[in-house]
Amino acid sequence: MSTELNFATQVLQPREVSRAEVSQRAEILKDERDSSMRAAQAARQKFVEDISKSNGLEKGRLVIEKDSETGKFIHKLVDPNTGEVVRQWPDESWLEFAKMHGAPNGLWVNQTA
């Protein structure tokens, strides 16, 4: 017993495209990109608000800096009224350990996959 599969293929024929069609499609793509960017920005804002609320800082600020010695990004939750760092990821002890052991790219493994 044999089974025969028949896959029909549709060949698309080239066609003329007007400048108006190109402009319209470009505008649609731009709108989609802008919408996607707004959604990502809203998601980031919600993340910051959630972290702030969980630490009692509804109006806290999330500051992201790059450590010059380790090359790692440091995320700090800062109280906007006092400027005090409420929380930091990675914490200071990890950064000091990384600095002492010269681990700018990887803490335990010094290879790239």
Sequence and secondary structure as in RCSB ss.txt:
>XXXX:A:sequence
MSTELNFATQVLQPREVSRAEVSQRAEILKDERDSSMRAAQAARQKFVEDISKSNGLEKGRLVIEKDSETGKFIH
KLVDPNTGEVVRQWPDESWLEFAKMHGAPNGLWVNQTA
>XXXX:A:secstr
                  HHHHHHHHHHHHHHHHHHHHHHHHHHHHHHHHHHHHTT TT EEEEEE TTT  EEE
EEE TTT  EEEEES HHHHHHHHHTT SS SS     
